[in-house]
Amino acid sequence: MKSPQKKYNTRLLALDIVYKTMTGEEFIDKVIDDMYLTHPGLESREKSFITRLSKGCVERIIELDYLINELTDNSETRIKPVVRDILRLGLYQILYMDSVPDSAAVNESVKLLEIKKVSALKGFVNAILRNAIRKMDDIPYPSKKKDEVKYYSVWYSCPEWIVKYLLENYGEETEKILQSFFNDDNFISVRMLRSKAPKEDIIKSLENQVSEVRKGVLFDYALRLYKTSDLRELDAFNKGYIQVQDESSMITGAVADAKDGMNVLDICAAPGGKSIHMADDMRYDYFKKQASSENGVENVDADGRVDEGNGCITACDKDKKKVSLIRDNLKRLNIHNIKLKKNDALEYNPEFEKSFDLIVADLPCTGLGVLSKKCDIKYKTKYKDIKALQTIQRKILINCCKYLKPGAMLVYSTCTITKEENIDNVDWIKEKLKLRPVSIEDKLPNQLKGKTGEEGYIQVLPSVAGTDGFFVAAFKKD
């Protein structure tokens, strides 16, 4: 007889995610993924609810804390951390989850207090949440006219230092950027591997299992998948036909334009998306050349692998666990033209000296371009990190310059929107490393043409096309 399905308290799991995210070093995506692995019996609808509630709560924590403060007569210092998290979750459900009745948000929050053994505060939490339901429309938010920074910080739940930075560097564009960090158009962006199957077959497979599949906005090999919580349930994912990747990130691969026969270095490769993009391009280029020859694509070898051509990508990371994550992806995708190597990009490696035709340096950065997907970065990043990361980036770039063959190309990219990590580094690379910028205009999607591509770089703001904020620049070594 089949055992009954175990029932999980989804709000309790969301509470644990919020606590671990805000008190630990792990980012929320990793915390959620670990939770899925340790609770294999969760149904798709339960996963969707947990993800929406926990991510939404973390995303809106500054606003939620402001409201809690207003509702408790500025008594926030007296609230225990676990009680504060329960109030945050309850308020988020009342404010932003129309599918949850207000009464359920209150009652389930009170039940969490009992589970966490703080039931003495049931009356307090019950009163605050019911008060919120009655008075929410009357709670005054900061005035934009009196304090613009405070207004944006609370309204868009963004630390004040980030708001100040955006206002100083982007002026009137600031509110559009902040709005883009709350993209309600909830989807997973994936790239189809052109060397694995025809696009039409991949799309058909996805449409059989995903509620809604839309084309991407920048690239014809990009798709947006709606209402799917776990890609591991999809045939196209398990067959290696798709890879999770934001379209802005795809610009790096498009600019790199890796070809069969190249020796390529991805200096900071984890989690492997750009290496896989370039490997797919190299395989695709090789297969096209084979298809146009008299013999066609060569036969499968004894190990069941198709000959992938003469090119090779060396994908590096200093963290052994991250290298293992890339290996797992390669196994799923059945890609063999990537060589993995544990390597610290900050340390000069004489083995790499003048060895590569193409180097991709997608370097550690503040990540302020990806806040719509990684909502907790804004709480874990500080202003001082910008300069510290710029120093790290430049040390890595010095090594990269030594690894380039004469005439080879360096593609530099970040997923942030700070000038120190982007355009300032372009100027530094030209002056200090003596590398020559090369036009990337013909490799950019149409929506990004006519801007700065001719000058060798592009800054994509997250408000442009519903994608992440991203920066890409290309240089050649004469």
N, C-alpha and C positions, 0 to 999 in steps of 0.2 A: 504494500500500500504506500502510495506517494506521501511523503511527509508534508505537512502544511507549510506554506510560505511564511518565513519569519517576518514579523511586523516590526518596522523601524519607526522611531520617533524622528521624523524628518526635521522638526524644529530644533530638537536636541543636537542633531548632527550639524545643523547650520550654526548653532550656538558654539559648538566646539571648533568649527572652521574659523569663525570670526575671532575667537579667543586666540587660537594658535597663530593666525595670520598677524594679528595686531601686537602680540607679545613675543613672537619668535622671529627667526631670520628667514624662514621659508616664505616664498611668495604664494599667494592664494591659489593659483592654478595647481601648484605642486601639492598643496594641502588638500584640495578637492580631489585631485587624482589619487592621492594616497587613500583618501576616505573611500573612494569607489572600489579600490582594490581590496580594502579590508572589510567591505560590506558588499560582497558579490551578489547578494539577493535583491539589491535595490532595483526597482522597476524604472523604466525610462521616465515616466511621469514624476516619480519621486526624485530622480536625479535632477530633472528640470526644475522642480520646486526648490530643492536644496541649493542648487547653483544660483538661481535667481535671487533667493532670499539672502544667502550669505554674501554673494558678490555685490548685490544691490546695497546691502547694509554697509559693507566696507566702503563702497564707492561714495556713499552719502554720509559718512560718519561725522564730518564737521558740521553739516546742517543738523543732523540728528542730535548731536551733543549740544548745539546751540538751543534747539527746541527743548531738550531735557532741562537745560539750565533755566530757560524762561518758565517752564512749567513747575519747577521746584524752587522758585524764588532764589535762584543763584546758590543753591545748596549742593552743587556738584561734588564738592570735596567730601561730602558725607556718604556718597554712594559707593558701595563696594563694586569692584570691577565686574564680577559676574552679574550683579544686579544691573549695572549700567549696560552690559551687553544684552541682557534680556529686554531692557527698556528700548534699546536701539532696534532690536529685531521687531518688537511689538509696534513701535512707531513706524518703522519702514513698511510693515504690512498695512497699517492704517493709511499711510500716505500714498504708497506706490503700488500696492497689489490689490487691484479692484476685484480679483477673483476670490479674495479672502474677506469674509464678512468681518466687520469691526468687532463684533462680539467674540468671534473665534480668535482674533488676534489678541484680545484681552485675556480670554479664558485660558488659551494655550500658553500664554506668557506666565500666568499665575501657576500653571502646572509645572513649568520649568523651574520655578522657585522651589517647589516641593522636591523635585528630583535633585536639585543642587543643594538641598538642605539649608535653604534660607527662607523657609516658609513664614518666618516671623515678619517678613517684609511683604507678604501677600497684599495686605491692605494698602500699603504705600504704592506698590506698583499698579494695583487695580485702580486706585484713585488717579494716579498720574495719566494712565492710558485713557481712562474714561474722560478725564478732563481734556485730554488732547482731542478726542473725538468732538467734544462740545465746543472747544475754544480755538481750534486750529486756525480758522479763518481770521481770528482776532489777534493772533500773536504777531507783534510787529517785527519785521525783518530790518536789518541795518539799512540806513538810507544811502542810496547811491550818491546823492548830492552832498551829504555830509561826510561820508567816508567810503569812497569808491572801492578801495582795497578790501575793506571789511565786507562790503556789500557783495562783491564778486566771490570772496572767500567763502561766505556762508551760502550764498545762492547756488554756487557751483561746487561746493564742498572741496575747495582747493586751498592748500596752505598759502598763507599770505605772502611768503617770499616768492612763490611761483607767480602769483598774481602780479606782484610788483615787477618781477622780471619781464613778464609778458607786456605789461603796460609800457615799460621803458623801451622795449625792443620791437614791439609790434603795434603799439598804439591802438588805433581804432579796430584793428583786426582781433584784438584780445578776446572780446566777447564771443566772436565766431569760433575761435580756437577752444575756448572753455566749453562752449556748447557742444563742440565735436567730441569732447571727452565723454559725453553722455549720449552715445549713439543708440537710440532705441530700436534701430533696424537690426535686430539681433540675428546674426548669421555667423557661420564659420567659413572663412576664406580658404580655398584650396587651389592648388595648381595641378593641372592634368599633366602627366608625364607623356610627352608626345612620342617618346621612343617605345612606350609600352603597349599602346593600343590607340586606334583611331578615336578622335575626340567624340564622334557621334556615339560610339559604343560605350565610352565612359559615361557620357551624359545619360544614355538610356539606362545603364545599370543603376546610376544614382537615382533617377526618377522613379524607379521601381521600389525604392526603399526610403526616400526622403520626401517629406511633405511638399517642399518647394525647392527647386533648383533654378537659380538665375545666373546669367552670364555676368562676368566681372565687368568693371568699368574701364580698366586700363589695358588689359591684355586679353586676347582671344583664347588663351589657354587657362584663364582664371575663371573660377566658379564661386558662387555664394550659396551655401547650403543653409536652409532655414529649418528650424524646429527639429534639430537632431542633437542629442545630448552626448552621445558616445559613438565616435567614428569607428570604434572597433567592432561595431555591429554591422558595418557596411561591407558588402562584397568588394566594391571598388577599392576600398582602403586595404582590405586583407590581400587582395591580388596585386597591390602595389601600383595601382593606376593613379592614385592621387596622393598629394603631400600637403599638409597644412602649411600655408604661407600667406601672409598679407600681400596684397598687390603692390604696396609701396616697396616691400622687401624684394619683390620680383624685379624691380628696376635694377638692382645690383647685378643680377644674372643677365638681364637684357643688355646692360652696358658692358659687362665682361665679354659676352658673346663668345664663349669658349668653343673652340673648334677641334675636330679630330686631329690628333697628332700633337697637341699642345701638352707641355708639362706645366701644371697649374699648382699653385700653393694657396690654400685657404688657411690663413695664419691663426684665426680664432674661430674655428668652424662650428662649435656646438651651438645649437642642437643639430646642425647639419643641413638646414634648409637650402642654403646657398650652394653648398658643395653638391647637393643632390640636383639642384637646378642646373648647375654647370655640367654635371655628369650626364644628365638627360640631354642637354644640348649637344654635347660631344657625341653621344651615342646616336642621336637623331641625325647629326651631320654625317656620321660614318655610314649609317644605314641608307641615307639618301644617295651617297656616293656609290655604295654597293648596289643599290637598286638600279642605278643608271648604268652599271657595268654589265658585261655580257653574262656573268655568272649569277648576278643577283646577290642577296644576302647570304653569307656563308652559313654552312650547316651548324647545328648545335653540337658541341663537343661532348666528350664522355661524361662530363659532370653536369650535363644539361644546361650549359651556359652558351648563349649566343656570343660569337666573337664580337667584342665591343670596340674594336679599333686599336689605334696605337697611342691614344692620349691617356694621360693619367693625372689624377688630382691627389695631392697630398693634403689631407685634412687634419689639422692639429688642434689640440687643446691641452692645457696643462693639468686639467682635472681628469683623472683616470675614469671616474664615474661618468663624466660627460662624454668621453671617448666611447665608453660602452653603450651609451644611449644612441650615439651615431651608428655604432655597429648594429644595434637592434633594428634601426631604421633601414639600413642597407640590406639586412637579411630579409625584411618584409618586402622591400622593393626589388630584391634580386638584382642589385647593382654591384658590379665588381671592378669598375674602373676608378674606384676611390681607395687610396691607401691611407689607413689611419695611423697617426703617430702622436704619442704623448710628448708634448713640447711646450715649453714656457716661452711665449712670444717675447717676453721682456729680456730673455737671455739670448745673446748672439749664438747662432748655430753654424759653425764653419762648414758643416755638411751641405748647407743650403746655398753657400756662396755662389752667386752668378749662375744659378741653376734653372730659373723659371722664366717661361715665356709670358706668364700672367700670374699676378698675385692679387687676391682679394683680401682686403683688410677691413672686415666688418668688426670694428673695435668696441671694447667695453665703453659704455657711455651712460649718461644719466637716465636715458630711456623716457624722456619727457614727451616723446612723440607717440607713445603707445599706451597712454593712460586710459583710452577707451576700452582696452582689452586687459591691461594689467593695472587695475585701479588702485592697488596698494603701493605702487612705486612712489606715488606722490608723498606718502607718509614716511617712506624709508630713505628718501633722497633729501639731502640738505644742500644749501647754496654752495658751501665750501667744496662739495663733491665735484662741481663743474671744473674748477681749476685743477683739482687733484687728478681727475680723469684726463684732462687735457695733457698733463705731464706724462701720464701713462701712455696715452695714445702716441705722443711724439717719440717716446722711447721705442715703442714697437715699430713705428714708421721708419726710424733710423735703421733698424735691422732689416725691414722689408726692402729698403733701397739697396742694401748690400746683396740681397738675394736675387735681384732682377738681372737678367741677361741684358746686354746692350740692345736697345730697340724694344725691350719688353714693356708691358703695361701694368700699372698699379691702379686698382680700383679701390678707393677709400669710401667707407660708408658708416653711418651711424643711424640709430633709430631715435634721435633726439632733435630738438629745434633750437638749441643754444648756439649763438654765434661763435663762442669760444671753442666749441667742439667741432664746428663745421667750417664756416667761411674763414675764420681766423687760422685754422689749420691748413686750408688751401693756400693762403698767403705764405704761411710758414714753410710748407712743402716746396713751393716755388723758390723761395729765398734761400732756405737752408739746405734742402736736399737737391736743389738744382734740377728738379724734374719738370718736364714741360706739360702744361695742361693740354688735353686733346678734346676736340669737340665731341659731345655725346648726343648732339641734336638728332641725328638720324636714327638713334637707338631708343629714343624716348617715345612713349605713347603720345598720340595726337594731343591729348588734353594738356600735356606738359611742354609741348613745343612752343617756340617763340618766346621763351623766357631767358634762361641763362645757359642753356645747353651748349651754345656755341662757345661759351667761355670755359666749358669743361666741367660744369657742376650743376646740380639742381637741388633746391630745398623744397621738399613737399610738405606743406602744412596739413595737419589732420583735418582742416576745414575745407580742403579743396575737393576731394572726391569720395568722402566717406571711407578713407583709408587711414593707415597709420601715418604719423609724421615721420619723415625720412629724409636723409641727405646722402647724395652719391656724387663722387667726383672721380675723374680719370686723368692719369698722367702717363707720360712715356719717358723712358730713360734713353737719352740720346747716346 
